[in-house]
């Protein structure tokens, strides 16, 4: 079965538990930590997937690293380990965050700018673009990109809104050549 399909099923089950137990905010915060650990520690993931290491040792390792996690999320990781599906954790975390965002009317956005944005600028971007995509608000991740020259480039899902100077120059160049 496809990894994404399996991850969606686990994410949906975890999401429903989070809603029932009113733990959505807590679980989302914890799942972002798990996502970061798995993304930044490839050797850790390799150890968890290694066929010669006993499942009990893998569980002990997870217990040691993720002892502060809430019971539903910790148990989900243990089930994934038992069923040899620990490699779907990145997909599961993405799906869970997407479900939580959908529930709240929030979208994830990456804003590329030449300098760090102030909170007021982030708020203004959030208000403006959230309306355009039919969401209540945007959760903005600011990435510094000096190649933009000026302005901002915003990515929401698969959509890109390019208001950067370099983007305008590229469009102008295409018009002049075309």
C-alpha positions as CSV (number, residue, x, y, z in Angstrom):
1,X,0.0,0.0,0.0
2,X,1.2,3.5,-0.8
3,X,3.1,5.3,2.0
4,X,0.9,8.5,1.7
5,X,-2.3,6.5,1.9
6,X,-1.2,4.7,5.0
7,X,0.1,8.0,6.6
8,X,-3.2,9.7,5.9
9,X,-5.0,6.9,7.7
10,X,-2.8,7.1,10.8
11,X,-2.9,10.9,10.7
12,X,-6.7,10.9,10.5
13,X,-7.0,8.5,13.4
14,X,-4.6,10.6,15.5
15,X,-6.5,13.8,14.5
16,X,-9.8,12.3,15.6
17,X,-8.4,11.3,19.0
18,X,-6.9,14.8,19.4
19,X,-10.3,16.3,18.7
20,X,-12.2,13.9,21.0
21,X,-9.7,14.5,23.9
22,X,-9.4,18.2,23.1
23,X,-5.7,17.9,22.6
24,X,-5.4,19.3,19.1
25,X,-3.1,22.2,20.0
26,X,-0.9,20.1,22.2
27,X,-0.6,17.3,19.7
28,X,0.2,19.7,16.9
29,X,3.0,21.2,18.9
30,X,4.3,17.8,19.8
31,X,4.0,16.4,16.2
32,X,6.0,19.4,14.9
33,X,8.8,18.4,17.4
34,X,8.7,14.8,16.1
35,X,8.8,16.1,12.6
36,X,11.9,18.1,13.3
37,X,13.6,15.2,15.1
38,X,13.0,12.9,12.1
39,X,14.0,15.5,9.5
40,X,17.2,16.5,11.3
41,X,18.4,13.0,12.4
42,X,18.6,10.6,9.5
43,X,20.8,8.2,11.4
44,X,18.2,8.0,14.1
45,X,15.6,6.9,11.5
46,X,18.1,4.5,10.0
47,X,18.5,2.9,13.5
48,X,14.8,2.6,13.9
49,X,14.5,0.9,10.5
50,X,17.5,-1.4,10.9
51,X,16.3,-5.1,10.7
52,X,18.9,-6.5,13.0
53,X,18.1,-4.3,16.0
54,X,15.4,-5.9,18.2
55,X,12.0,-4.1,18.4
56,X,12.3,-3.9,22.2
57,X,15.6,-1.9,21.8
58,X,13.9,0.4,19.3
59,X,11.0,0.9,21.6
60,X,13.4,1.7,24.5
61,X,15.1,4.2,22.3
62,X,11.8,5.9,21.4
63,X,10.8,5.9,25.1
64,X,14.1,7.6,26.0
65,X,13.8,10.3,23.3
66,X,10.1,10.9,23.3
67,X,9.2,10.3,26.9
68,X,7.5,13.7,27.2
69,X,5.0,13.1,24.4
70,X,1.3,12.7,25.1
71,X,0.0,9.2,25.2
72,X,-1.9,9.2,21.9
73,X,1.1,10.4,19.9
74,X,3.6,8.1,21.7
75,X,1.4,5.1,21.2
76,X,1.1,5.9,17.5
77,X,4.8,5.9,17.2
78,X,5.0,2.5,19.0
79,X,2.3,1.1,16.7
80,X,4.2,2.3,13.7
81,X,7.4,0.7,15.1
82,X,5.5,-2.6,15.7
83,X,4.1,-2.7,12.2
84,X,7.5,-1.7,10.5
85,X,6.1,1.6,9.3
86,X,8.2,4.0,11.2
87,X,9.4,5.5,7.9
88,X,6.0,7.1,7.3
89,X,6.4,9.5,10.2
90,X,7.3,12.5,8.0
91,X,4.2,11.9,5.8
92,X,2.0,11.3,8.9
93,X,3.2,14.6,10.5
94,X,2.5,16.6,7.3
95,X,-1.0,15.1,7.1
96,X,-1.8,15.7,10.7
97,X,-0.7,19.4,10.5
98,X,-2.7,19.8,7.3
99,X,-5.8,18.3,9.1
100,X,-5.3,20.6,12.1
101,X,-4.8,23.6,9.8
102,X,-8.0,22.8,7.9
103,X,-9.9,22.5,11.1
104,X,-8.8,26.0,12.2
105,X,-9.0,27.7,8.8
106,X,-5.2,28.2,8.8
107,X,-2.8,27.8,5.9
108,X,1.0,27.4,6.0
109,X,2.8,30.1,4.1
110,X,6.5,30.6,3.4
111,X,7.5,34.2,2.8
112,X,10.8,34.9,1.1
113,X,12.2,38.3,1.8
114,X,15.6,40.1,1.7
115,X,15.4,40.9,5.4
116,X,13.5,39.5,8.4
117,X,9.9,40.7,8.5
118,X,8.5,42.5,11.5
119,X,5.4,41.1,13.3
120,X,3.3,43.9,11.8
121,X,4.4,43.0,8.3
122,X,3.7,39.3,8.9
123,X,0.2,40.2,10.2
124,X,-0.5,42.4,7.2
125,X,0.6,39.6,4.8
126,X,-1.5,37.1,6.7
127,X,-4.6,39.2,6.6
128,X,-4.3,40.1,2.9
129,X,-3.5,36.6,1.5
130,X,-5.7,34.6,3.9
131,X,-8.7,36.4,2.4
132,X,-7.5,35.5,-1.1
133,X,-7.3,31.8,-0.4
134,X,-10.4,31.6,1.8
135,X,-8.7,31.0,5.1
136,X,-9.0,32.7,8.5
137,X,-5.2,33.3,8.9
138,X,-1.8,32.2,7.6
139,X,1.0,30.7,9.7
140,X,4.0,32.4,8.2
141,X,7.5,31.0,8.0
142,X,9.9,33.8,7.0
143,X,12.9,32.8,4.8
144,X,15.7,35.3,4.1
145,X,16.7,35.3,0.4
146,X,19.0,38.1,-0.7
147,X,18.6,37.2,-4.4
148,X,15.1,38.8,-4.4
149,X,16.7,42.3,-4.4
150,X,13.6,43.7,-2.7
151,X,9.9,42.9,-2.1
152,X,8.5,39.5,-1.1
153,X,7.7,36.1,-2.6
154,X,4.9,34.2,-0.9
155,X,4.3,30.4,-1.2
156,X,1.0,28.9,0.0
157,X,0.7,25.3,-0.8
158,X,1.4,25.0,-4.6
159,X,0.6,28.7,-5.2
160,X,3.4,31.3,-5.5
161,X,2.7,35.0,-5.3
162,X,5.8,36.8,-6.5
163,X,6.1,40.5,-5.7
164,X,9.9,40.6,-5.6
165,X,12.0,42.9,-7.6
166,X,13.9,40.0,-9.2
167,X,10.5,38.4,-10.2
168,X,9.3,41.6,-11.8
169,X,12.6,41.9,-13.7
170,X,12.3,38.3,-14.9
171,X,8.7,39.0,-16.1
172,X,9.8,42.2,-17.8
173,X,12.7,40.3,-19.5
174,X,10.2,37.7,-20.8
175,X,7.9,40.3,-22.2
176,X,10.7,42.1,-24.0
177,X,12.1,38.9,-25.5
178,X,8.7,37.4,-26.3
